[in-house]
Structures are given as C-alpha cells and as structure tokens.
Amino acid sequence: MGEKLQFTELDQYLFGQGTHYDIYKKLGAHPTMRGRKKGVYFAVWAPNARSVSVVGDFNEWDIQKNPMQKTGPIGVYETFIPEAKIGDLYKFYIIGYHGEEIYKADPYGNEAELRPGTASRITDISSHKWKDTTWMKHRPEFNEKKSPMAIYEVHPGSWKKHEAKDEDDPGFYNYRELAHELAAYVKKMGYTHVELMGIAEHPFDGSWGYQVTGYYAPTSRYGTAEDFKYMIDHLHRNKIGVILDWVPAHFPKDAHGLANFDGTAVYEHEDPRQGEHPDWGTKIYNYGRPEVKNFLIANALFWIEECHVDGLRVDAVASMLYLDYGKKDGEWVANKYGDNKNLEAIEFFKHLNTVVLGRNHGTVMIAEESTAWPKVTGKAEDGGLGFSLKWNMGWMNDFLEYMKLDPYFRKDNHNKMTFSMTYAYSENYVLVISHDEVVHLKCSMLNKMPGYPDDKFRNLKAAYAFMLFHPGKKLLFMGQEFGQLREWSEERELDWYLLKEEKHQDLQNFVKTLLHMYTKYPALYAADNDPEGFEWINADDAYRSIFSLIRKSPTKRNNLLFVVNYTPVDRPDYRVGVPKKKQYKLIMDENGLLDKPKIFKAEEQECDHREYSFNYSLPGYGVAVFTY
C-alpha cells in the first residue's frame, strides 16, 4: 500500500487524542490512486471487532472478497479496492466482539442510498469548483454581535414540493432547484440567513432529521453531495448565509447506524443510565471518549470548512449538559462531585467551539439551550461554553403566551412582554419562533392569535413588529411570514396558494417591510448586546396594553421610536413621551411603509416621565415607527 494511503502512526496518535480535525479525509471511502491503479481507499474505526471487510456493488456483496487490515492498536481497519468506483453502494461487514455478524453504513460516508435503503455510496466530495470566493473572503469580517441576522428556518423537503408522479414519489426538490428558488425568495423577503433542517442523512422523514445516521452525508433525498455544495455556493453568491441544524446530543438505534457499532458500545456509553434517552429511544454519545469527540468536532469542521456552511445551530444542548435530563431517579448516574452536570459534555462544548470558531472567523455556533445554564455564550476561558449565540426560549414562551391571550386579559400579563429585558444582556440571544412552535397541536402562528380572522392578522402584525424591535437576532420558521393556517407537516409543502388572498399577501408584505427595515437601520441590530442601545419610553402602560420603546443607533443618527397597541381599542388622544425636543418622522404603521413620512414635533409637555412629548392617534392593534 502506498504510504499516503495508510492510516499512519501520527493519524492514530491524533485520533487517540481527539484532535485529528480532518479525520474525515482519512476515515470513510476515498477515490484515489495506488501506484497507477485507480480505486477507492476505505478506512473504519471498529476497536472491538474481530474482523472487518468491505462489501458492495463492486464485489457482489461478498463478505470474503475484501477483508480489511487492522492498523495499530487504536482499532482502525483499512484497505484499497481497485474495482470500487464512484456511485457504488457499500457497507462494512463486521464480525463483532461476541462473534455476531453486523452490516454497518459508513460513519464517515459522504453520500447514502435513498431511504429506505441503508447503504453508503462512494462519492468524490473534492470535485466541486467553488464560485463563492467573494463571500468566503469577506466571511471573517462578519461579527454576530454587530451585524444583522434575520434567519429563515427551512425544512427543505416541505418548503415546496413537485406534484407526485405516483404514490411512491415524495416530490422533493433537488438541492439545485432549491438553491435558485430559495435564494430568490429569501433575498426578496430580506432575510440574511437560511437555517436548514434535516440535512445530515437520516432514515425516517418524521424525525425531521434530528435522528442522524450519516453525519458526513448530506441527505440523498434532495440529491448528491455535489448538488448540496452547489446550493451553498449559489446562496453565498446571492449574499445569503447558511446555518445547518446539527445534532451531537443523540443518535438512533437503527441497525445500520452507529449504535453498538462493533458489537460493543463504541460511540455511546455502555451503561444505559448514561448512554440512553428513555423518552426519545435514542443513544447518547460518550463525550469522554477521545475518538467520539473527534468524530463530532471534525464533523462540525467538515460542514464549515469542506462545505462552506457559515454556522451550526446545535440541537438539544440542555439534554447534553444535564445528566438527569428527561430521566427519573435511578435512570442516571451523578458525576464525581455528586451532581447532575455532565462534565464531559461541558468540556466537549468548550473544545468544539474554541476550535471551530478559532479556525473559522465570521462563522457562528448557536446553542438551542432551554434552561438558565450560565455563560452559554461566555468565553471558554472564563468558564463559559463558548457559543456565539443562544436561542432565547424564555422570551419566546412569554411572548407567545401573551399574544395568545384575549386582549381583555393582556393588561394582567403585561410583564410577560417586559420581563425579557431584565436578562436580555446576560447572553448573546436569537429571538426564535421555530418549527417546534407550530406543530403537535400548538397551532400555526396565525391561529395562535385571538379573535376573528381580521383580528388574527392584526395581532400577528403587531407581534412580528415587537419581535423585530426587541434586542436579539431573529429567526422565523417558514410559512409563518405569510400566515400559514395549518400546522406544519413534513409530508406536504407550505400552503403557498394562500398568497392569492389579500390578507395573506398583505401579511407577507408587512414582514418583508420589517425585514428590509431591520437590515437598513443599524439601531435595530448593532447594539443588541449593549444596554445603551435600548430604552423603554413606557413599559408600564398595562391598562391600555401599549408598549413604547427606543432603539438607538451607535452613530446617534436614525434612532427609532416604536409604539404598539395590543388591544382593538383606538386611542385618538394617545401621547408619547420623547427624549428630545425634535422632529419625529413617522415612516411605518400597521399598514406598512408610508408613501410620504409624517412629521410630528415634540412639545414641552410632560408625558411618560419626560418633559417632551407629542400626540399621535394610535389605532387598535396599531404599530408606529418613527425615526429621529
């Protein structure tokens, strides 16, 4: 075997330390040359296997034909097969520790057979000629604390679908088709990023991609690995950032997956109290094992460095941090200090975020962490976890509870909308209304709103306006921008036909206006993490359910005054206190942008504990945005 093909002593050392950051270039299946022979180099980690061979299209799936050779004590097996070629399906045939026969998909495979098939497919991921040079050159300049981020969360398989040719045809768009349609739509609407759900290969559509079997393979539902790179490339050329959902918390028990890989617990903890989620029926990674940590950290780097992805949203972080997450007494094991913190997972996050962000300036690591764990976005060296951003689940829960209320009862729940500002600067936050909020009988956003259909639309506009003006980056799940009526289902496309109706079209235009306003005015994003950038005018007007606030620009120009009324009662005599005796220009109301801004002059009249104010006729469910 040529020297460059072998899993060398250095590879073994780094892998054993958990620091072989491009291990995916060694393990897996790689088309290559051996001398003058073209073929494929295969390598797999199966530390407790008795033997391993490769079976596939190239050898009639014969378990005898291509045995692999063990290289060194770490348990990596390798071989070179001249007959193997790009496009062939394959698996590893393992005689397990107890003598059992096991067929496994390649943990490092870059492409997979379309479900329900479970084999891996040989591909060459190095063939794509990238055209996003400008984007990649400027990426290090992106600073999530000071740049705008309006994220469109998308499930690619159900954003749009083709008409099915027959009952077995899922109607999926290919990554290339998706690239063009999604880029055009996202650009038109004014989002800065897309967050894609369910990209890593997974066996079951209904898991939405949160139970992964192929961590290094973009799902074949929408095309090849090359098609996937084309999509990223095209989005970048349209100045759209790409975030992927990433699931290092757990993995499914499917026979071809990572579970019990060589007849023993390789990727998971052996003790089911540490290695299983009773509620989810999944396995938990062993974060203390260097090769497992390496598998995950290199995977994050694979998506960001090899596929040019701009960030990862890390799923179910809380389930990793707490040893007793979703478990009853007797179902978990305390750490060495006797408490419920998963020390190995904490160390894993610090290592992961330091390496990924340290090597890739301008990318982001986003935590979906649902508890009040301290310093999630704090620096690793200061005892933090090192994430760039954290989903603000507290804000989301309070906000949605308030918006669901009949306006009559909102006065008694006023603090639900103001409480989030007491902790708004404790982390770097993203305000989210994700897919989780519009499934499983939780209703679509429009149907969460109280009242008759007209009221629902007016409430939702007022809700989105408040979300935009509250500090924090933004994320909205697909379909909610135009008032999807039905809950989301991965089995059908969004109800785009609703846009033929004026109300839905109007809502979509309103959201579009908000998003374009967001990226236009630095007041709305540049000081998200600075208390100086936000000021309540009146946070206590509970009786009338009116909120007024200011977002300040770091340049002191184009500051924004925002007023919103959460009852249907018109307030023709409404007066708002203002910080200065100046002119205030009304640029937008509940109907969208004004053709011609209206000027309001502040008078010397005390209101909202301020000496200057002006009168503005505020309608029921009214929204008003002034610049000054």
C-alpha positions as CSV (number, residue, x, y, z in Angstrom):
1,M,0.0,0.0,0.0
2,G,1.3,3.5,-0.9
3,E,2.5,5.4,2.2
4,K,-0.1,8.2,1.7
5,L,-2.9,5.7,1.8
6,Q,-2.2,4.4,5.2
7,F,-3.7,5.4,8.5
8,T,-0.3,6.5,9.9
9,E,1.1,6.5,13.4
10,L,0.5,10.2,13.5
11,D,-3.1,9.7,12.4
12,Q,-3.5,7.2,15.2
13,Y,-1.9,9.4,17.8
14,L,-4.1,12.5,16.9
15,F,-7.3,10.4,16.7
16,G,-6.5,8.9,20.1
17,Q,-6.1,12.4,21.5
18,G,-9.3,13.6,19.9
19,T,-7.5,16.3,17.9
20,H,-7.4,14.8,14.3
21,Y,-9.5,17.7,13.0
22,D,-9.6,16.5,9.4
23,I,-10.1,12.8,10.3
24,Y,-12.9,12.7,7.7
25,K,-10.2,12.9,5.0
26,K,-8.7,9.6,6.3
27,L,-11.7,7.5,7.6
28,G,-14.5,6.7,5.2
29,A,-14.3,5.9,1.4
30,H,-11.9,8.0,-0.7
31,P,-11.4,7.6,-4.5
32,T,-7.7,7.7,-5.0
33,M,-4.7,6.1,-6.9
34,R,-2.4,3.4,-5.6
35,G,0.6,3.5,-7.9
36,R,-1.1,3.6,-11.3
37,K,-4.2,1.8,-10.2
38,K,-7.4,3.8,-9.7
39,G,-9.7,2.6,-6.9
40,V,-11.1,3.5,-3.5
41,Y,-9.4,3.6,-0.1
42,F,-11.6,2.5,2.8
43,A,-11.0,3.0,6.5
44,V,-13.2,2.5,9.5
45,W,-12.8,2.6,13.3
46,A,-14.1,-0.6,15.0
47,P,-12.0,-1.0,18.1
48,N,-13.5,-4.3,19.4
49,A,-14.3,-6.0,16.1
50,R,-12.9,-9.5,15.4
51,S,-12.6,-8.7,11.7
52,V,-13.9,-6.2,9.2
53,S,-14.4,-6.4,5.4
54,V,-16.0,-4.1,2.8
55,V,-19.0,-5.4,0.8
56,G,-20.6,-3.6,-2.1
57,D,-21.7,-3.4,-5.7
58,F,-18.0,-3.9,-6.7
59,N,-17.7,-7.4,-5.2
60,E,-21.3,-8.8,-5.3
61,W,-21.6,-8.0,-1.6
62,D,-19.2,-11.0,-1.0
63,I,-18.0,-10.9,2.7
64,Q,-14.8,-12.8,1.8
65,K,-13.5,-10.7,-1.1
66,N,-12.2,-7.6,0.5
67,P,-11.0,-8.1,4.1
68,M,-9.6,-5.0,5.8
69,Q,-6.3,-4.9,7.7
70,K,-6.1,-3.6,11.2
71,T,-3.5,-0.8,11.6
72,G,-2.1,-0.3,15.0
73,P,-3.8,-0.6,18.4
74,I,-6.5,2.0,18.1
75,G,-8.8,-0.2,16.1
76,V,-8.8,1.4,12.6
77,Y,-9.2,-1.0,9.7
78,E,-8.2,-0.1,6.1
79,T,-8.0,-1.5,2.6
80,F,-7.7,-0.4,-1.1
81,I,-10.1,-1.8,-3.6
82,P,-9.2,-1.2,-7.3
83,E,-12.6,-2.5,-8.5
84,A,-14.6,0.0,-6.4
85,K,-15.7,3.2,-8.2
86,I,-17.8,6.4,-7.6
87,G,-21.5,5.6,-7.4
88,D,-21.1,2.1,-6.0
89,L,-23.0,1.2,-2.8
90,Y,-21.1,-0.3,0.1
91,K,-21.2,-1.3,3.8
92,F,-18.8,-2.6,6.4
93,Y,-19.3,-6.3,7.3
94,I,-18.1,-6.7,10.9
95,I,-17.6,-9.8,12.9
96,G,-18.4,-8.3,16.3
97,Y,-16.8,-8.7,19.7
98,H,-19.1,-11.5,20.6
99,G,-18.9,-13.2,17.2
100,E,-22.1,-11.6,15.8
101,E,-22.4,-10.6,12.1
102,I,-23.1,-6.9,11.6
103,Y,-23.6,-4.8,8.5
104,K,-23.0,-1.1,9.0
105,A,-23.2,2.0,6.9
106,D,-20.0,4.1,6.9
107,P,-20.0,6.6,9.8
108,Y,-17.7,8.9,7.7
109,G,-19.5,8.2,4.4
110,N,-20.2,11.3,2.3
111,E,-23.3,10.0,0.5
112,A,-26.0,7.4,1.2
113,E,-28.6,5.4,-0.6
114,L,-32.0,7.0,-0.7
115,R,-34.2,5.7,2.2
116,P,-35.5,3.1,2.8
117,G,-32.1,1.8,1.5
118,T,-29.3,1.9,4.2
119,A,-26.1,1.5,2.3
120,S,-23.4,4.2,1.9
121,R,-22.4,5.4,-1.6
122,I,-18.9,6.1,-2.9
123,T,-18.6,9.8,-4.0
124,D,-15.8,12.3,-4.5
125,I,-16.5,15.4,-2.4
126,S,-13.4,17.2,-3.6
127,S,-14.6,17.7,-7.2
128,H,-16.8,20.8,-6.6
129,K,-15.3,24.0,-8.1
130,W,-16.3,26.7,-5.6
131,K,-17.5,30.1,-7.0
132,D,-18.2,31.8,-3.7
133,T,-14.8,33.4,-3.4
134,T,-16.1,36.9,-2.6
135,W,-18.3,35.6,0.2
136,M,-15.6,33.5,1.8
137,K,-13.1,36.3,1.5
138,H,-15.4,38.6,3.5
139,R,-16.8,36.0,5.9
140,P,-14.2,36.7,8.6
141,E,-15.5,40.3,8.8
142,F,-18.9,39.1,10.0
143,N,-19.5,39.8,13.7
144,E,-22.7,38.3,15.0
145,K,-22.8,40.9,17.9
146,K,-22.8,43.9,15.5
147,S,-24.2,42.5,12.2
148,P,-27.9,41.9,11.3
149,M,-29.1,38.3,11.4
150,A,-32.6,37.6,10.2
151,I,-32.8,33.8,9.8
152,Y,-35.4,31.9,7.7
153,E,-35.7,28.4,9.2
154,V,-36.5,25.9,6.4
155,H,-37.3,22.3,6.1
156,P,-36.1,21.6,2.5
157,G,-38.4,18.6,1.9
158,S,-41.6,20.6,2.7
159,W,-40.9,24.2,1.8
160,K,-42.0,23.4,-1.8
161,K,-42.8,20.1,-3.5
162,H,-43.3,18.9,-7.0
163,E,-46.5,17.2,-7.9
164,A,-46.0,13.5,-7.2
165,K,-45.8,11.3,-10.3
166,D,-47.0,8.3,-8.3
167,E,-47.7,7.3,-4.7
168,D,-44.1,6.5,-4.0
169,D,-42.8,9.8,-5.3
170,P,-42.1,12.2,-2.4
171,G,-41.9,15.1,-4.9
172,F,-38.7,16.6,-3.3
173,Y,-36.9,19.5,-4.9
174,N,-33.3,18.8,-5.8
175,Y,-30.7,20.9,-3.9
176,R,-30.1,22.8,-7.2
177,E,-33.7,23.7,-7.8
178,L,-34.0,24.6,-4.1
179,A,-30.9,26.8,-4.4
180,H,-32.5,29.0,-7.1
181,E,-36.0,29.3,-5.6
182,L,-34.9,29.7,-2.0
183,A,-32.2,32.3,-2.8
184,A,-34.7,34.4,-4.9
185,Y,-37.4,34.2,-2.2
186,V,-35.1,34.9,0.8
187,K,-33.5,37.8,-1.0
188,K,-36.8,39.3,-1.9
189,M,-38.1,39.0,1.7
190,G,-35.0,40.5,3.2
191,Y,-33.7,37.6,5.3
192,T,-29.9,37.5,5.8
193,H,-29.5,33.7,6.5
194,V,-31.3,30.4,6.0
195,E,-31.2,27.7,8.6
196,L,-31.7,24.3,7.1
197,M,-33.3,21.4,9.0
198,G,-32.5,17.8,8.4
199,I,-29.5,18.0,6.1
200,A,-27.4,15.2,7.6
201,E,-28.6,11.7,6.4
202,H,-31.4,10.2,8.5
203,P,-33.6,7.1,7.9
204,F,-37.0,8.5,9.0
205,D,-38.7,11.5,7.4
206,G,-40.8,12.0,10.5
207,S,-37.7,12.7,12.7
208,W,-37.2,15.9,10.6
209,G,-33.5,15.0,10.5
210,Y,-33.0,15.0,14.3
211,Q,-32.1,11.3,14.4
212,V,-29.0,11.1,12.2
213,T,-27.2,8.0,10.8
214,G,-24.9,9.8,8.3
215,Y,-23.2,12.7,9.9
216,Y,-20.9,13.4,7.0
217,A,-23.5,12.9,4.2
218,P,-26.0,15.5,3.0
219,T,-29.2,13.6,2.7
220,S,-29.8,11.9,-0.7
221,R,-33.5,12.9,-0.5
222,Y,-32.6,16.1,-2.4
223,G,-29.7,14.9,-4.5
224,T,-25.9,14.3,-4.3
225,A,-23.2,15.8,-2.1
226,E,-22.1,17.8,-5.2
227,D,-25.7,19.1,-5.6
228,F,-25.6,20.2,-1.9
229,K,-22.4,22.1,-2.4
230,Y,-23.9,23.8,-5.4
231,M,-26.8,25.0,-3.2
232,I,-24.4,26.5,-0.6
233,D,-22.4,28.1,-3.4
234,H,-25.5,29.7,-5.0
235,L,-26.9,31.0,-1.7
236,H,-23.5,32.6,-1.0
237,R,-23.3,34.2,-4.4
238,N,-26.6,35.8,-3.5
239,K,-25.2,37.1,-0.2
240,I,-27.2,34.7,1.9
241,G,-25.5,32.9,4.9
242,V,-26.3,29.3,5.6
243,I,-26.7,27.7,9.0
244,L,-27.3,24.0,9.5
245,D,-29.1,22.2,12.3
246,W,-26.6,19.9,13.9
247,V,-27.3,17.1,16.4
248,P,-24.5,15.9,18.6
249,A,-26.8,15.1,21.5
250,H,-28.0,11.6,20.5
251,F,-28.4,9.1,17.6
252,P,-31.0,6.5,16.7
253,K,-30.7,2.7,17.3
254,D,-31.2,1.8,13.6
255,A,-29.2,-1.4,12.8
256,H,-27.1,0.2,10.1
257,G,-26.2,3.2,12.2
258,L,-23.7,4.0,15.0
259,A,-25.4,2.0,17.8
260,N,-23.4,-1.0,19.0
261,F,-21.1,-0.5,16.1
262,D,-18.8,-3.4,16.5
263,G,-20.9,-5.4,18.9
264,T,-19.9,-3.1,21.7
265,A,-20.7,0.5,22.8
266,V,-18.3,2.4,20.5
267,Y,-20.0,5.8,20.1
268,E,-22.4,5.6,23.1
269,H,-21.9,5.0,26.8
270,E,-22.0,1.3,27.7
271,D,-24.1,2.0,30.9
272,P,-27.7,2.6,29.7
273,R,-28.1,5.1,32.5
274,Q,-25.5,7.2,30.7
275,G,-26.0,6.0,27.2
276,E,-29.7,6.1,26.5
277,H,-32.6,8.7,26.4
278,P,-35.6,6.8,27.8
279,D,-38.1,9.3,26.4
280,W,-36.5,9.6,22.9
281,G,-35.5,5.9,22.4
282,T,-32.0,7.1,21.3
283,K,-28.4,6.6,22.3
284,I,-26.3,9.3,24.0
285,Y,-22.7,9.9,22.8
286,N,-19.8,9.1,25.1
287,Y,-18.2,12.6,25.3
288,G,-15.3,11.3,27.4
289,R,-14.0,9.1,24.6
290,P,-11.4,11.0,22.5
291,E,-12.3,9.3,19.2
292,V,-16.0,10.1,19.7
293,K,-15.3,13.7,20.5
294,N,-13.1,13.7,17.4
295,F,-15.9,12.3,15.2
296,L,-18.2,15.1,16.3
297,I,-15.7,18.0,16.3
298,A,-14.3,17.0,12.9
299,N,-17.9,16.7,11.7
300,A,-18.6,20.4,12.6
301,L,-15.5,21.4,10.8
302,F,-16.5,19.2,7.8
303,W,-19.7,21.2,7.3
304,I,-18.0,24.6,7.8
305,E,-14.6,24.1,6.1
306,E,-15.4,21.4,3.5
307,C,-19.0,22.5,2.6
308,H,-18.6,26.3,3.3
309,V,-21.5,26.4,5.8
310,D,-21.5,29.6,7.9
311,G,-22.7,28.2,11.2
312,L,-24.3,25.4,13.1
313,R,-27.3,25.5,15.4
314,V,-26.6,22.9,18.0
315,D,-29.8,21.0,18.9
316,A,-30.8,19.9,22.4
317,V,-27.8,21.4,24.3
318,A,-29.6,21.1,27.6
319,S,-30.0,17.4,27.2
320,M,-26.2,17.1,26.9
321,L,-25.4,19.4,29.9
322,Y,-27.6,17.7,32.5
323,L,-27.0,14.0,33.3
324,D,-30.6,13.7,34.5
325,Y,-32.3,15.4,31.5
326,G,-35.6,13.6,30.9
327,K,-34.8,10.9,33.4
328,K,-36.3,9.6,36.6
329,D,-34.4,8.7,39.8
330,G,-32.3,5.6,39.2
331,E,-32.1,6.3,35.4
332,W,-29.0,8.4,35.6
333,V,-25.5,8.5,37.2
334,A,-24.2,11.5,39.1
335,N,-20.8,13.0,38.2
336,K,-17.7,12.7,40.5
337,Y,-19.0,15.6,42.6
338,G,-22.3,14.0,43.1
339,D,-24.4,16.5,41.0
340,N,-26.2,16.4,37.6
341,K,-23.7,18.3,35.4
342,N,-22.2,16.4,32.5
343,L,-18.6,17.4,32.9
344,E,-17.5,15.6,29.8
345,A,-20.2,17.4,27.7
346,I,-19.1,20.7,29.1
347,E,-15.5,20.0,28.2
348,F,-16.7,18.9,24.7
349,F,-18.5,22.2,24.1
350,K,-15.5,24.3,25.1
351,H,-13.3,22.2,22.8
352,L,-15.7,22.3,19.9
353,N,-16.5,26.0,20.0
354,T,-12.9,27.1,20.6
355,V,-11.7,25.0,17.6
356,V,-14.5,25.7,15.2
357,L,-14.6,29.5,15.8
358,G,-10.9,29.8,16.3
359,R,-10.2,28.3,12.8
360,N,-13.2,29.9,11.1
361,H,-13.6,33.6,11.9
362,G,-17.0,35.0,11.0
363,T,-18.9,31.7,11.5
364,V,-21.3,31.1,14.3
365,M,-22.1,28.3,16.8
366,I,-25.7,28.7,18.1
367,A,-27.0,26.9,21.2
368,E,-30.6,25.7,21.5
369,E,-30.4,25.6,25.3
370,S,-33.7,25.7,27.1
371,T,-32.6,26.3,30.7
372,A,-30.8,29.2,32.5
373,W,-27.4,27.5,32.3
374,P,-24.9,30.3,32.9
375,K,-22.5,31.7,30.3
376,V,-23.6,29.7,27.3
377,T,-22.2,32.4,25.1
378,G,-19.4,33.2,27.6
379,K,-15.8,32.6,26.6
380,A,-14.5,29.1,27.3
381,E,-11.5,30.5,29.2
382,D,-13.9,32.4,31.5
383,G,-15.9,29.3,32.4
384,G,-18.4,29.8,29.5
385,L,-19.3,27.2,26.9
386,G,-18.0,29.4,24.0
387,F,-21.1,29.6,21.8
388,S,-21.6,32.7,19.6
389,L,-25.4,32.9,20.2
390,K,-28.2,31.2,22.2
391,W,-31.8,30.7,21.3
392,N,-33.9,32.9,23.7
393,M,-36.5,30.3,24.7
394,G,-37.6,32.4,27.8
395,W,-38.6,35.3,25.6
396,M,-40.4,33.1,23.1
397,N,-42.5,31.3,25.8
398,D,-43.6,34.6,27.4
399,F,-44.2,36.4,24.1
400,L,-46.3,33.6,22.7
401,E,-48.3,33.2,26.0
402,Y,-49.1,36.9,25.9
403,M,-50.0,37.0,22.2
404,K,-52.4,34.1,22.6
405,L,-54.4,35.9,25.2
406,D,-57.7,37.7,24.6
407,P,-56.8,41.4,24.6
408,Y,-59.0,41.9,27.6
409,F,-56.7,39.8,29.7
410,R,-53.4,41.2,28.4
411,K,-53.4,44.0,31.0
412,D,-52.9,41.4,33.8
413,N,-50.0,39.8,31.9
414,H,-48.1,43.0,30.8
415,N,-44.9,41.8,32.4
416,K,-44.7,38.8,30.0
417,M,-43.6,41.3,27.3
418,T,-41.2,43.3,29.5
419,F,-39.6,40.7,31.7
420,S,-37.1,39.5,29.0
421,M,-35.3,42.9,29.2
422,T,-34.2,42.1,32.7
423,Y,-31.9,39.4,31.3
424,A,-31.5,40.5,27.7
425,Y,-27.8,41.1,28.1
426,S,-26.9,38.0,30.1
427,E,-26.2,36.1,26.8
428,N,-26.0,36.9,23.1
429,Y,-29.5,36.0,22.0
430,V,-31.5,34.9,19.0
431,L,-35.3,35.5,19.3
432,V,-36.9,32.4,17.8
433,I,-40.2,31.3,16.5
434,S,-39.2,27.9,15.3
435,H,-40.8,24.8,13.8
436,D,-41.3,23.4,17.3
437,E,-43.9,26.2,18.0
438,V,-46.1,25.3,15.0
439,V,-46.6,21.5,15.3
440,H,-48.2,19.0,17.6
441,L,-51.4,20.9,18.2
442,K,-49.6,24.1,19.1
443,C,-51.3,25.9,16.1
444,S,-49.7,27.9,13.3
445,M,-48.7,31.5,14.4
446,L,-51.8,33.0,12.8
447,N,-54.1,30.6,14.6
448,K,-52.5,31.2,17.9
449,M,-53.8,34.8,17.7
450,P,-57.2,35.6,19.4
451,G,-60.3,36.9,17.7
452,Y,-61.9,36.8,14.3
453,P,-59.8,36.3,11.2
454,D,-59.2,40.1,10.7
455,D,-58.1,40.4,14.4
456,K,-55.7,37.4,14.0
457,F,-53.9,39.2,11.1
458,R,-53.7,42.5,13.0
459,N,-52.4,40.7,16.2
460,L,-49.8,38.9,14.2
461,K,-48.5,42.0,12.5
462,A,-48.2,43.7,15.9
463,A,-46.4,40.6,17.3
464,Y,-43.9,40.5,14.5
465,A,-43.2,44.2,14.8
466,F,-42.5,43.8,18.6
467,M,-40.2,40.8,17.8
468,L,-38.2,43.0,15.3
469,F,-37.8,45.9,17.8
470,H,-36.8,43.7,20.7
471,P,-33.0,43.3,21.1
472,G,-31.6,40.0,19.7
473,K,-31.1,38.4,16.3
474,K,-34.3,37.0,14.6
475,L,-35.5,33.6,13.5
476,L,-38.8,32.8,11.9
477,F,-39.9,29.4,10.6
478,M,-41.1,29.1,7.0
479,G,-44.7,29.8,6.3
480,Q,-45.3,32.0,9.3
481,E,-44.3,35.0,7.3
482,F,-47.5,34.8,5.2
483,G,-49.9,33.4,7.8
484,Q,-49.9,29.6,7.2
485,L,-53.2,28.5,8.6
486,R,-52.5,24.8,9.1
487,E,-49.8,23.4,11.4
488,W,-46.6,22.4,9.7
489,S,-46.2,18.8,8.4
490,E,-43.1,17.5,6.8
491,E,-45.4,15.5,4.4
492,R,-46.7,18.4,2.4
493,E,-45.5,21.7,1.0
494,L,-46.4,25.0,2.6
495,D,-49.8,26.4,1.6
496,W,-48.5,28.9,-0.9
497,Y,-52.0,29.1,-2.5
498,L,-52.9,31.3,0.5
499,L,-51.0,34.1,-1.1
500,K,-53.8,34.6,-3.6
501,E,-55.8,36.0,-0.7
502,E,-55.3,39.7,0.0
503,K,-54.8,39.3,3.8
504,H,-52.0,36.7,3.5
505,Q,-50.3,38.7,0.8
506,D,-50.6,41.8,3.0
507,L,-49.0,40.0,5.9
508,Q,-46.2,38.7,3.8
509,N,-45.6,42.3,2.5
510,F,-45.6,43.6,6.1
511,V,-43.0,41.0,7.2
512,K,-40.9,41.9,4.1
513,T,-41.1,45.6,5.1
514,L,-40.0,44.8,8.6
515,L,-37.0,42.7,7.4
516,H,-35.8,45.3,5.0
517,M,-36.2,47.9,7.7
518,Y,-34.2,45.7,10.1
519,T,-31.1,45.5,7.7
520,K,-31.4,49.2,6.8
521,Y,-31.2,50.6,10.3
522,P,-28.2,49.8,12.5
523,A,-30.3,50.9,15.5
524,L,-32.1,47.5,15.2
525,Y,-29.0,45.2,15.3
526,A,-25.7,46.9,16.0
527,A,-26.3,47.4,19.8
528,D,-28.2,44.2,20.6
529,N,-25.7,43.4,23.4
530,D,-25.3,46.9,24.7
531,P,-27.8,48.3,27.3
532,E,-27.1,51.8,25.9
533,G,-28.9,50.7,22.6
534,F,-32.3,50.2,24.2
535,E,-34.6,52.3,26.3
536,W,-38.2,51.9,27.4
537,I,-40.4,55.0,26.9
538,N,-43.2,53.4,28.8
539,A,-43.0,49.7,29.9
540,D,-45.9,50.1,32.5
541,D,-48.9,51.1,30.4
542,A,-50.6,47.8,31.3
543,Y,-54.2,49.1,31.5
544,R,-54.1,50.2,27.8
545,S,-51.7,47.3,26.8
546,I,-49.4,49.8,24.9
547,F,-45.6,49.5,24.8
548,S,-43.3,52.3,23.6
549,L,-39.5,52.0,23.3
550,I,-36.5,53.4,21.6
551,R,-33.7,51.6,19.7
552,K,-30.6,53.7,19.4
553,S,-28.1,53.7,16.6
554,P,-24.4,53.6,17.5
555,T,-23.9,56.6,15.1
556,K,-26.6,58.6,17.0
557,R,-28.4,59.1,13.7
558,N,-31.6,57.4,12.6
559,N,-32.7,56.3,16.1
560,L,-36.1,54.6,16.1
561,L,-39.1,55.1,18.3
562,F,-41.6,52.2,18.3
563,V,-45.1,52.2,19.7
564,V,-47.5,49.2,19.6
565,N,-51.1,48.8,20.8
566,Y,-52.2,45.3,21.8
567,T,-55.9,45.9,22.1
568,P,-58.6,46.7,19.4
569,V,-59.3,50.0,21.2
570,D,-58.5,53.1,19.2
571,R,-56.5,55.8,21.2
572,P,-57.1,59.0,19.2
573,D,-55.7,61.0,22.2
574,Y,-52.5,58.9,22.6
575,R,-49.5,60.9,23.7
576,V,-45.9,59.5,23.8
577,G,-43.0,60.9,25.8
578,V,-39.8,61.5,23.8
579,P,-36.2,62.1,24.8
580,K,-35.6,65.3,22.9
581,K,-37.4,68.4,21.6
582,K,-37.0,67.4,18.0
583,Q,-39.0,66.3,14.9
584,Y,-40.1,62.7,14.8
585,K,-40.8,61.2,11.4
586,L,-43.5,58.5,11.1
587,I,-42.1,56.1,8.5
588,M,-44.3,53.0,9.1
589,D,-47.6,52.0,10.6
590,E,-49.7,48.8,10.8
591,N,-50.4,49.1,7.0
592,G,-46.7,49.1,6.1
593,L,-44.4,51.9,4.9
594,L,-45.9,55.3,4.4
595,D,-45.6,56.8,0.9
596,K,-44.8,60.1,2.5
597,P,-43.5,60.2,6.1
598,K,-45.5,62.4,8.5
599,I,-43.7,64.8,10.8
600,F,-44.5,65.1,14.5
601,K,-43.0,68.0,16.5
602,A,-42.2,67.3,20.2
603,E,-43.8,69.9,22.5
604,E,-42.8,70.9,26.0
605,Q,-45.5,68.8,27.7
606,E,-44.7,66.2,30.3
607,C,-45.6,62.6,29.5
608,D,-44.2,59.1,30.3
609,H,-42.0,60.9,33.0
610,R,-40.3,63.0,30.2
611,E,-40.6,66.8,29.7
612,Y,-41.2,66.5,25.9
613,S,-43.9,64.6,24.0
614,F,-46.2,64.6,21.0
615,N,-49.7,63.4,20.3
616,Y,-50.4,60.6,17.8
617,S,-53.7,59.0,17.0
618,L,-52.9,55.3,17.7
619,P,-55.5,52.8,16.2
620,G,-56.5,49.5,17.7
621,Y,-53.6,47.0,17.2
622,G,-51.7,50.0,15.9
623,V,-48.0,49.9,15.1
624,A,-46.0,53.1,14.7
625,V,-42.3,53.5,13.8
626,F,-40.7,57.0,14.0
627,T,-37.1,58.0,13.1
628,Y,-35.3,60.9,14.7
